[in-house]
Amino acid sequence: MPRRTTRSPEGQRFGDALHIMRKERGLSQEALAERAEMAADYLGFIERGENVPTLTIMLRLADALEVPPSHMLRTFDKRR
């Protein structure tokens, strides 16, 4: 999947949150990518906000991080 030419603010926020969750669990990009059955370079694109993940990818990542899918979107709560 090709990278976007411009980064979306939402993609960057999601990527930042994903990076934090991965680091909190002591996982490398390679380890999380393996758990989520995806390529490590694609995970890097997501973390940098260069790609916005599909729902399927978000569900795989939530499962690999052992969090509810809603946890993946907690940074988008309008109350914050």
N, CA, C and O atoms as CSV, one atom per row, in Angstrom:
chain,resi,resn,atom,element,x,y,z
A,1,MET,N,N,0.857,-1.171,0.000
A,1,MET,CA,C,0.000,0.000,0.000
A,1,MET,C,C,0.903,1.234,0.000
A,1,MET,O,O,1.784,1.353,0.852
A,2,PRO,N,N,0.697,2.140,-0.933
A,2,PRO,CA,C,1.560,3.323,-0.993
A,2,PRO,C,C,1.278,4.298,0.144
A,2,PRO,O,O,0.168,4.374,0.671
A,3,ARG,N,N,2.316,5.034,0.501
A,3,ARG,CA,C,2.165,6.060,1.532
A,3,ARG,C,C,1.413,7.251,0.963
A,3,ARG,O,O,1.436,7.502,-0.242
A,4,ARG,N,N,0.749,7.980,1.849
A,4,ARG,CA,C,0.070,9.208,1.447
A,4,ARG,C,C,1.114,10.281,1.188
A,4,ARG,O,O,2.210,10.239,1.745
A,5,THR,N,N,0.772,11.238,0.345
A,5,THR,CA,C,1.704,12.332,0.088
A,5,THR,C,C,1.645,13.383,1.192
A,5,THR,O,O,2.630,14.078,1.436
A,6,THR,N,N,0.496,13.505,1.862
A,6,THR,CA,C,0.377,14.413,3.007
A,6,THR,C,C,-0.175,13.626,4.185
A,6,THR,O,O,-0.969,12.702,4.013
A,7,ARG,N,N,0.250,14.001,5.367
A,7,ARG,CA,C,-0.193,13.299,6.572
A,7,ARG,C,C,-1.474,13.944,7.092
A,7,ARG,O,O,-1.587,15.168,7.159
A,8,SER,N,N,-2.426,13.107,7.455
A,8,SER,CA,C,-3.655,13.634,8.039
A,8,SER,C,C,-3.442,13.821,9.536
A,8,SER,O,O,-2.742,13.025,10.162
A,9,PRO,N,N,-4.037,14.860,10.121
A,9,PRO,CA,C,-3.901,15.052,11.569
A,9,PRO,C,C,-4.434,13.852,12.352
A,9,PRO,O,O,-3.863,13.470,13.374
A,10,GLU,N,N,-5.525,13.260,11.873
A,10,GLU,CA,C,-6.095,12.091,12.550
A,10,GLU,C,C,-5.149,10.902,12.461
A,10,GLU,O,O,-4.985,10.163,13.432
A,11,GLY,N,N,-4.526,10.715,11.303
A,11,GLY,CA,C,-3.570,9.629,11.143
A,11,GLY,C,C,-2.374,9.803,12.054
A,11,GLY,O,O,-1.867,8.831,12.614
A,12,GLN,N,N,-1.921,11.034,12.206
A,12,GLN,CA,C,-0.787,11.295,13.091
A,12,GLN,C,C,-1.170,11.041,14.552
A,12,GLN,O,O,-0.382,10.469,15.305
A,13,ARG,N,N,-2.358,11.456,14.954
A,13,ARG,CA,C,-2.800,11.211,16.334
A,13,ARG,C,C,-2.911,9.717,16.602
A,13,ARG,O,O,-2.482,9.234,17.650
A,14,PHE,N,N,-3.492,8.981,15.645
A,14,PHE,CA,C,-3.615,7.535,15.823
A,14,PHE,C,C,-2.229,6.899,15.890
A,14,PHE,O,O,-1.978,6.047,16.743
A,15,GLY,N,N,-1.337,7.304,15.002
A,15,GLY,CA,C,0.016,6.755,14.990
A,15,GLY,C,C,0.766,7.023,16.283
A,15,GLY,O,O,1.469,6.152,16.794
A,16,ASP,N,N,0.612,8.237,16.810
A,16,ASP,CA,C,1.255,8.570,18.086
A,16,ASP,C,C,0.716,7.690,19.215
A,16,ASP,O,O,1.477,7.181,20.038
A,17,ALA,N,N,-0.607,7.522,19.238
A,17,ALA,CA,C,-1.226,6.687,20.283
A,17,ALA,C,C,-0.772,5.238,20.152
A,17,ALA,O,O,-0.478,4.585,21.153
A,18,LEU,N,N,-0.714,4.735,18.927
A,18,LEU,CA,C,-0.266,3.363,18.691
A,18,LEU,C,C,1.182,3.189,19.151
A,18,LEU,O,O,1.521,2.189,19.785
A,19,HIS,N,N,2.021,4.152,18.834
A,19,HIS,CA,C,3.427,4.094,19.240
A,19,HIS,C,C,3.538,4.014,20.769
A,19,HIS,O,O,4.311,3.214,21.296
A,20,ILE,N,N,2.773,4.835,21.467
A,20,ILE,CA,C,2.795,4.829,22.937
A,20,ILE,C,C,2.332,3.484,23.483
A,20,ILE,O,O,2.963,2.926,24.380
A,21,MET,N,N,1.230,2.962,22.942
A,21,MET,CA,C,0.715,1.666,23.416
A,21,MET,C,C,1.734,0.550,23.191
A,21,MET,O,O,1.912,-0.320,24.043
A,22,ARG,N,N,2.399,0.584,22.037
A,22,ARG,CA,C,3.397,-0.438,21.732
A,22,ARG,C,C,4.565,-0.342,22.708
A,22,ARG,O,O,5.013,-1.355,23.244
A,23,LYS,N,N,5.056,0.867,22.937
A,23,LYS,CA,C,6.191,1.060,23.846
A,23,LYS,C,C,5.827,0.682,25.282
A,23,LYS,O,O,6.652,0.110,25.995
A,24,GLU,N,N,4.593,0.996,25.715
A,24,GLU,CA,C,4.155,0.639,27.067
A,24,GLU,C,C,4.195,-0.868,27.299
A,24,GLU,O,O,4.359,-1.326,28.430
A,25,ARG,N,N,4.046,-1.621,26.238
A,25,ARG,CA,C,4.054,-3.076,26.339
A,25,ARG,C,C,5.427,-3.674,26.052
A,25,ARG,O,O,5.598,-4.893,26.056
A,26,GLY,N,N,6.396,-2.808,25.806
A,26,GLY,CA,C,7.766,-3.273,25.574
A,26,GLY,C,C,7.936,-4.029,24.270
A,26,GLY,O,O,8.787,-4.912,24.167
A,27,LEU,N,N,7.135,-3.689,23.279
A,27,LEU,CA,C,7.192,-4.393,21.997
A,27,LEU,C,C,7.944,-3.572,20.959
A,27,LEU,O,O,7.825,-2.347,20.921
A,28,SER,N,N,8.708,-4.240,20.130
A,28,SER,CA,C,9.317,-3.594,18.975
A,28,SER,C,C,8.267,-3.535,17.868
A,28,SER,O,O,7.236,-4.204,17.939
A,29,GLN,N,N,8.541,-2.729,16.849
A,29,GLN,CA,C,7.618,-2.707,15.706
A,29,GLN,C,C,7.523,-4.093,15.080
A,29,GLN,O,O,6.444,-4.528,14.680
A,30,GLU,N,N,8.634,-4.769,14.999
A,30,GLU,CA,C,8.656,-6.100,14.398
A,30,GLU,C,C,7.795,-7.080,15.185
A,30,GLU,O,O,7.047,-7.866,14.603
A,31,ALA,N,N,7.906,-7.031,16.522
A,31,ALA,CA,C,7.136,-7.953,17.365
A,31,ALA,C,C,5.634,-7.674,17.254
A,31,ALA,O,O,4.836,-8.604,17.136
A,32,LEU,N,N,5.251,-6.393,17.291
A,32,LEU,CA,C,3.830,-6.074,17.167
A,32,LEU,C,C,3.311,-6.437,15.780
A,32,LEU,O,O,2.211,-6.973,15.646
A,33,ALA,N,N,4.092,-6.150,14.763
A,33,ALA,CA,C,3.683,-6.492,13.399
A,33,ALA,C,C,3.472,-7.995,13.258
A,33,ALA,O,O,2.512,-8.435,12.625
A,34,GLU,N,N,4.358,-8.772,13.843
A,34,GLU,CA,C,4.211,-10.231,13.774
A,34,GLU,C,C,2.934,-10.676,14.476
A,34,GLU,O,O,2.190,-11.503,13.949
A,35,ARG,N,N,2.680,-10.132,15.658
A,35,ARG,CA,C,1.454,-10.471,16.395
A,35,ARG,C,C,0.205,-10.095,15.600
A,35,ARG,O,O,-0.798,-10.808,15.634
A,36,ALA,N,N,0.271,-8.964,14.882
A,36,ALA,CA,C,-0.882,-8.467,14.127
A,36,ALA,C,C,-0.935,-9.027,12.705
A,36,ALA,O,O,-1.831,-8.691,11.931
A,37,GLU,N,N,0.030,-9.881,12.371
A,37,GLU,CA,C,0.106,-10.502,11.047
A,37,GLU,C,C,0.116,-9.453,9.943
A,37,GLU,O,O,-0.698,-9.475,9.019
A,38,MET,N,N,1.072,-8.530,10.073
A,38,MET,CA,C,1.233,-7.489,9.074
A,38,MET,C,C,2.725,-7.194,8.904
A,38,MET,O,O,3.548,-7.642,9.702
A,39,ALA,N,N,3.059,-6.453,7.880
A,39,ALA,CA,C,4.458,-6.109,7.628
A,39,ALA,C,C,4.920,-5.014,8.587
A,39,ALA,O,O,4.181,-4.069,8.863
A,40,ALA,N,N,6.129,-5.146,9.085
A,40,ALA,CA,C,6.674,-4.174,10.028
A,40,ALA,C,C,6.813,-2.795,9.389
A,40,ALA,O,O,6.619,-1.783,10.063
A,41,ASP,N,N,7.150,-2.740,8.088
A,41,ASP,CA,C,7.271,-1.420,7.457
A,41,ASP,C,C,5.919,-0.717,7.375
A,41,ASP,O,O,5.855,0.507,7.494
A,42,TYR,N,N,4.839,-1.471,7.174
A,42,TYR,CA,C,3.505,-0.864,7.150
A,42,TYR,C,C,3.146,-0.326,8.539
A,42,TYR,O,O,2.560,0.750,8.655
A,43,LEU,N,N,3.493,-1.066,9.577
A,43,LEU,CA,C,3.265,-0.589,10.941
A,43,LEU,C,C,4.019,0.726,11.168
A,43,LEU,O,O,3.492,1.643,11.797
A,44,GLY,N,N,5.234,0.816,10.664
A,44,GLY,CA,C,6.009,2.050,10.759
A,44,GLY,C,C,5.317,3.211,10.055
A,44,GLY,O,O,5.299,4.330,10.568
A,45,PHE,N,N,4.748,2.947,8.881
A,45,PHE,CA,C,4.002,3.982,8.157
A,45,PHE,C,C,2.826,4.475,8.992
A,45,PHE,O,O,2.550,5.673,9.047
A,46,ILE,N,N,2.134,3.539,9.641
A,46,ILE,CA,C,0.981,3.905,10.472
A,46,ILE,C,C,1.435,4.743,11.662
A,46,ILE,O,O,0.840,5.779,11.958
A,47,GLU,N,N,2.482,4.301,12.341
A,47,GLU,CA,C,2.965,5.036,13.520
A,47,GLU,C,C,3.428,6.446,13.171
A,47,GLU,O,O,3.295,7.359,13.986
A,48,ARG,N,N,3.962,6.629,11.985
A,48,ARG,CA,C,4.418,7.957,11.570
A,48,ARG,C,C,3.286,8.791,10.958
A,48,ARG,O,O,3.498,9.947,10.592
A,49,GLY,N,N,2.106,8.218,10.848
A,49,GLY,CA,C,0.976,8.941,10.268
A,49,GLY,C,C,1.013,9.017,8.755
A,49,GLY,O,O,0.288,9.810,8.154
A,50,GLU,N,N,1.849,8.203,8.137
A,50,GLU,CA,C,1.961,8.204,6.684
A,50,GLU,C,C,0.871,7.363,6.033
A,50,GLU,O,O,0.580,7.543,4.850
A,51,ASN,N,N,0.273,6.464,6.772
A,51,ASN,CA,C,-0.862,5.666,6.319
A,51,ASN,C,C,-1.904,5.651,7.420
A,51,ASN,O,O,-1.565,5.644,8.604
A,52,VAL,N,N,-3.155,5.645,7.037
A,52,VAL,CA,C,-4.265,5.544,7.979
A,52,VAL,C,C,-4.785,4.109,7.871
A,52,VAL,O,O,-5.141,3.666,6.779
A,53,PRO,N,N,-4.833,3.378,8.988
A,53,PRO,CA,C,-5.210,1.965,8.918
A,53,PRO,C,C,-6.697,1.757,8.633
A,53,PRO,O,O,-7.540,2.587,8.973
A,54,THR,N,N,-6.982,0.649,8.012
A,54,THR,CA,C,-8.364,0.242,7.802
A,54,THR,C,C,-8.914,-0.316,9.108
A,54,THR,O,O,-8.163,-0.551,10.055
A,55,LEU,N,N,-10.206,-0.524,9.154
A,55,LEU,CA,C,-10.828,-1.120,10.333
A,55,LEU,C,C,-10.233,-2.500,10.608
A,55,LEU,O,O,-9.974,-2.843,11.762
A,56,THR,N,N,-10.019,-3.275,9.585
A,56,THR,CA,C,-9.442,-4.617,9.756
A,56,THR,C,C,-8.078,-4.541,10.431
A,56,THR,O,O,-7.793,-5.321,11.340
A,57,ILE,N,N,-7.244,-3.622,10.000
A,57,ILE,CA,C,-5.915,-3.463,10.595
A,57,ILE,C,C,-6.037,-2.987,12.031
A,57,ILE,O,O,-5.309,-3.462,12.903
A,58,MET,N,N,-6.946,-2.055,12.291
A,58,MET,CA,C,-7.135,-1.578,13.665
A,58,MET,C,C,-7.561,-2.724,14.580
A,58,MET,O,O,-7.097,-2.811,15.717
A,59,LEU,N,N,-8.429,-3.593,14.102
A,59,LEU,CA,C,-8.874,-4.733,14.907
A,59,LEU,C,C,-7.726,-5.702,15.162
A,59,LEU,O,O,-7.603,-6.237,16.263
A,60,ARG,N,N,-6.897,-5.930,14.169
A,60,ARG,CA,C,-5.721,-6.798,14.353
A,60,ARG,C,C,-4.757,-6.208,15.379
A,60,ARG,O,O,-4.225,-6.919,16.231
A,61,LEU,N,N,-4.541,-4.900,15.282
A,61,LEU,CA,C,-3.636,-4.239,16.222
A,61,LEU,C,C,-4.180,-4.289,17.643
A,61,LEU,O,O,-3.429,-4.538,18.587
A,62,ALA,N,N,-5.479,-4.054,17.803
A,62,ALA,CA,C,-6.091,-4.121,19.137
A,62,ALA,C,C,-5.922,-5.519,19.718
A,62,ALA,O,O,-5.578,-5.670,20.890
A,63,ASP,N,N,-6.160,-6.528,18.909
A,63,ASP,CA,C,-6.007,-7.906,19.370
A,63,ASP,C,C,-4.546,-8.186,19.747
A,63,ASP,O,O,-4.274,-8.817,20.768
A,64,ALA,N,N,-3.622,-7.720,18.923
A,64,ALA,CA,C,-2.201,-7.949,19.185
A,64,ALA,C,C,-1.728,-7.219,20.443
A,64,ALA,O,O,-0.837,-7.697,21.146
A,65,LEU,N,N,-2.329,-6.062,20.721
A,65,LEU,CA,C,-1.980,-5.292,21.918
A,65,LEU,C,C,-2.794,-5.718,23.137
A,65,LEU,O,O,-2.554,-5.253,24.251
A,66,GLU,N,N,-3.760,-6.609,22.911
A,66,GLU,CA,C,-4.646,-7.118,23.962
A,66,GLU,C,C,-5.420,-5.988,24.635
A,66,GLU,O,O,-5.478,-5.890,25.861
A,67,VAL,N,N,-6.014,-5.139,23.794
A,67,VAL,CA,C,-6.870,-4.048,24.277
A,67,VAL,C,C,-8.181,-4.099,23.501
A,67,VAL,O,O,-8.221,-4.630,22.391
A,68,PRO,N,N,-9.256,-3.554,24.072
A,68,PRO,CA,C,-10.495,-3.465,23.306
A,68,PRO,C,C,-10.292,-2.532,22.108
A,68,PRO,O,O,-9.532,-1.569,22.211
A,69,PRO,N,N,-10.943,-2.791,20.991
A,69,PRO,CA,C,-10.787,-1.912,19.831
A,69,PRO,C,C,-11.081,-0.445,20.154
A,69,PRO,O,O,-10.451,0.448,19.586
A,70,SER,N,N,-12.016,-0.189,21.046
A,70,SER,CA,C,-12.343,1.198,21.399
A,70,SER,C,C,-11.151,1.913,22.032
A,70,SER,O,O,-11.030,3.134,21.934
A,71,HIS,N,N,-10.289,1.165,22.669
A,71,HIS,CA,C,-9.096,1.747,23.302
A,71,HIS,C,C,-8.178,2.367,22.253
A,71,HIS,O,O,-7.459,3.326,22.536
A,72,MET,N,N,-8.206,1.817,21.048
A,72,MET,CA,C,-7.364,2.322,19.969
A,72,MET,C,C,-7.755,3.750,19.578
A,72,MET,O,O,-6.938,4.490,19.030
A,73,LEU,N,N,-8.987,4.130,19.855
A,73,LEU,CA,C,-9.484,5.445,19.447
A,73,LEU,C,C,-9.677,6.403,20.608
A,73,LEU,O,O,-10.320,7.441,20.445
A,74,ARG,N,N,-9.147,6.089,21.753
A,74,ARG,CA,C,-9.387,6.913,22.930
A,74,ARG,C,C,-8.872,8.338,22.780
A,74,ARG,O,O,-9.396,9.232,23.443
A,75,THR,N,N,-7.879,8.590,21.947
A,75,THR,CA,C,-7.357,9.939,21.765
A,75,THR,C,C,-8.305,10.811,20.939
A,75,THR,O,O,-8.069,12.010,20.788
A,76,PHE,N,N,-9.372,10.218,20.408
A,76,PHE,CA,C,-10.321,10.976,19.596
A,76,PHE,C,C,-11.586,11.338,20.371
A,76,PHE,O,O,-12.550,11.833,19.787
A,77,ASP,N,N,-11.588,11.098,21.659
A,77,ASP,CA,C,-12.722,11.459,22.509
A,77,ASP,C,C,-12.877,12.977,22.469
A,77,ASP,O,O,-11.942,13.705,22.801
A,78,LYS,N,N,-14.044,13.453,22.066
A,78,LYS,CA,C,-14.261,14.897,21.909
A,78,LYS,C,C,-14.213,15.652,23.232
A,78,LYS,O,O,-14.034,16.869,23.247
A,79,ARG,N,N,-14.372,14.946,24.324
A,79,ARG,CA,C,-14.318,15.599,25.632
A,79,ARG,C,C,-12.908,15.980,26.023
A,79,ARG,O,O,-12.730,16.728,26.984
A,80,ARG,N,N,-11.916,15.507,25.332
A,80,ARG,CA,C,-10.508,15.790,25.687
A,80,ARG,C,C,-9.985,16.938,24.888
A,80,ARG,O,O,-8.826,17.322,25.045
